[in-house]
Amino acid sequence: MKALAIDTTNNVLGISLVEEETVVGEYITNLKKNHSVRAMPAIERLLHDCDLTPKDLEKIIVATGPGSYTGVRIGVSIAKTMAWALKIPIVGISSLEILAANGRYFDGLISPIFDARRGQVYTGLYQYENSELVTVEQDQNLLLTEWLSHLDESNKHVLFLGNDVHIHKDTIVGLLGGRAVIGSVSLHNPRPSELGLLGLKKEATAVHNLVPNYIRLAEAEAKWLEQQK
């Protein structure tokens, strides 16, 4: 099965083409640039370079968040439009799960991190079992110190991944000590190829039912709801 994977949820713009267990092609940048302008040209270029057309695709896989509100919407909108137009299945994958997949060879727990400001993070807990990535705790938005206190109770080594880990490194190491493992730079970018390989193994979602996973409301939405009380 040939599948196109799309991730625009954070600074990383990632596009990949996968077929069964093979990564046919991959495009990735980690730049603060407008994904709405760059995503479709990147898809078109990758398809062209791999000698494929949209009609050759059999599945669309997209990162659904959490992340930038605008970035999440861009990727999900493109993916749903393509899946609907091509009449092919679509699968949504957590952006944190994609990042956690980089810890494939780590023998312990994996905590992907996206900064959520004001001492908060988006995170979840994962681990590999029999070469398969499994969710230990669902994605959530909470204070980092609260999360670290919770992890401290497990008494296990934890791998922290993500381009925002450096922001919180001192806090992480200060609270968990030697049980905190900070991933190498090469592991901090979520890989669109991992997104594609994860998506090939998951059941499709009805295109109209696939929605972004923001985890928390945008500030403007939260304020509006508060005013309605």
C-alpha positions in Angstrom: 0.0 0.0 0.0 1.3 3.4 -1.0 0.6 6.1 1.6 1.3 9.8 1.9 2.0 11.2 5.4 1.7 14.9 6.3 2.8 16.7 9.5 2.5 20.5 9.9 1.6 20.5 13.6 4.7 22.3 14.8 7.8 24.0 13.3 8.7 20.8 11.5 7.1 20.4 8.1 7.3 16.7 7.3 6.0 14.9 4.2 6.8 11.3 3.4 5.8 8.5 1.0 5.8 5.0 2.4 5.0 1.6 0.9 4.7 -1.3 3.2 7.9 -1.3 5.3 9.8 0.9 2.8 10.2 4.7 3.1 10.1 5.7 -0.6 10.8 9.4 0.0 10.8 12.0 2.8 10.9 15.8 3.0 11.5 17.5 6.3 12.5 21.0 7.5 12.5 22.5 10.9 11.9 26.2 10.1 9.5 28.9 11.4 7.9 29.4 8.0 4.4 29.4 6.8 3.3 25.8 6.3 0.1 26.9 4.4 2.4 28.2 1.6 4.9 25.4 1.7 3.0 22.2 2.4 1.3 21.6 -1.0 4.5 22.4 -3.1 6.4 20.0 -0.8 3.8 17.2 -1.5 3.9 17.9 -5.2 7.7 17.9 -5.3 8.0 14.6 -3.4 5.4 12.9 -5.6 7.2 14.1 -8.7 10.6 13.0 -7.4 9.3 9.6 -6.6 7.6 9.2 -10.0 4.1 9.1 -8.5 0.9 11.0 -8.9 -1.9 11.5 -6.4 -3.9 8.8 -8.1 -1.2 6.3 -7.1 -1.9 6.9 -3.4 -3.9 4.4 -1.4 -4.0 6.1 2.0 -3.5 9.5 3.6 -1.9 9.7 7.1 -1.9 13.0 9.0 -0.6 14.3 12.3 -3.6 15.6 14.2 -1.9 17.5 17.1 -1.3 18.7 19.6 0.8 21.6 18.4 0.3 25.0 16.7 -3.5 25.6 16.3 -2.9 27.0 12.8 -0.4 24.3 11.9 -2.7 21.5 13.0 -5.6 22.9 10.9 -3.4 23.2 7.8 -2.3 19.6 7.8 -5.7 18.1 8.7 -7.4 20.3 6.0 -5.0 19.2 3.3 -5.2 15.6 4.3 -9.0 15.5 4.4 -9.3 17.3 1.1 -7.0 14.9 -0.6 -8.6 11.8 1.0 -12.0 13.0 -0.1 -11.0 13.9 -3.6 -9.1 10.7 -4.2 -11.7 8.6 -2.3 -9.0 6.8 -0.3 -8.8 6.0 3.5 -7.4 8.5 6.0 -5.8 8.0 9.4 -5.0 10.5 12.1 -2.0 10.1 14.5 -1.0 12.0 17.6 1.9 14.3 17.0 3.3 13.2 20.3 3.1 9.5 19.3 5.1 10.3 16.1 7.8 11.9 18.2 7.9 9.1 20.7 8.5 6.7 17.8 12.0 8.1 17.5 12.8 6.2 20.8 12.6 2.8 19.1 15.7 1.4 20.7 15.3 2.9 24.2 14.6 0.3 27.0 12.3 2.3 29.2 9.5 4.9 29.1 9.4 7.7 26.4 8.0 11.1 27.2 7.7 13.4 24.1 7.5 17.1 25.0 6.0 20.1 23.3 6.2 23.4 25.2 2.8 24.8 26.1 4.1 28.0 27.9 3.7 29.1 31.5 5.5 26.0 32.8 3.1 23.7 31.0 3.8 21.0 28.4 2.0 18.7 26.0 3.1 15.2 26.7 2.2 11.5 26.9 3.9 8.3 27.9 4.9 5.6 25.5 7.2 2.5 25.4 8.1 -0.1 22.9 6.9 -3.7 23.5 7.9 -6.4 21.1 9.0 -3.7 18.6 5.6 -2.0 18.7 5.0 1.4 20.2 2.3 1.3 22.8 0.6 4.1 24.8 1.2 3.9 28.5 -0.6 7.2 29.3 -2.7 9.3 27.0 -1.6 12.7 25.7 -2.3 15.6 28.1 -1.6 19.2 28.9 -0.3 19.9 32.4 2.4 21.6 34.4 5.8 20.0 33.8 6.6 19.8 37.5 3.4 17.9 38.1 4.3 15.5 35.2 7.8 14.9 36.6 6.5 14.2 40.0 4.2 11.6 38.5 7.1 10.1 36.5 9.3 10.0 39.6 6.8 7.6 41.2 7.5 5.0 38.5 11.1 4.7 39.4 12.0 4.0 35.8 14.3 5.6 33.3 12.5 8.1 31.0 13.6 9.3 27.6 12.6 12.9 26.9 12.3 13.8 23.2 11.4 17.0 21.3 12.8 20.3 20.1 11.4 22.0 23.2 13.2 19.7 25.7 16.1 22.1 26.0 13.8 24.7 27.5 13.0 22.4 30.4 16.2 20.4 30.6 17.3 21.8 34.0 13.9 21.2 35.6 13.7 17.6 34.2 17.2 16.6 35.4 16.8 18.5 38.6 13.7 16.4 39.6 14.5 13.0 38.1 18.3 13.0 38.3 20.0 10.1 36.5 16.7 8.5 35.5 16.1 11.3 33.1 17.6 10.6 29.7 17.7 13.6 27.3 17.5 12.4 23.6 20.2 13.4 21.2 19.6 16.2 18.8 18.9 13.8 15.9 16.0 12.3 17.8 14.1 15.6 18.5 12.5 16.1 15.1 9.3 14.1 14.6 9.9 12.1 11.4 7.2 12.0 8.7 8.4 8.5 7.8 7.6 7.3 11.3 4.2 8.9 10.9 3.7 7.0 7.7 4.8 3.7 9.1 2.6 4.1 12.2 -0.4 5.0 10.1 -0.1 2.0 7.8 -0.9 -0.2 10.8 -3.9 1.7 12.1 -7.5 1.5 11.1 -8.9 4.3 8.8 -11.3 7.0 10.1 -14.3 8.3 8.2 -13.0 11.5 6.6 -15.7 13.7 8.1 -15.0 12.3 11.6 -11.3 13.1 11.6 -10.7 16.2 13.6 -7.7 18.1 15.1 -6.6 17.1 18.6 -5.7 20.4 20.3 -6.0 18.9 23.8 -6.8 22.3 25.1 -8.9 25.2 23.7 -7.3 28.2 22.1 -7.1 31.2 24.6 -9.7 33.1 22.6 -12.1 30.1 22.7 -11.6 29.6 26.4 -12.3 33.3 27.1 -15.5 33.2 25.0 -16.8 30.1 26.8 -16.0 31.8 30.2 -18.1 34.8 29.1 -21.1 32.6 28.3 -21.4 31.3 31.9 
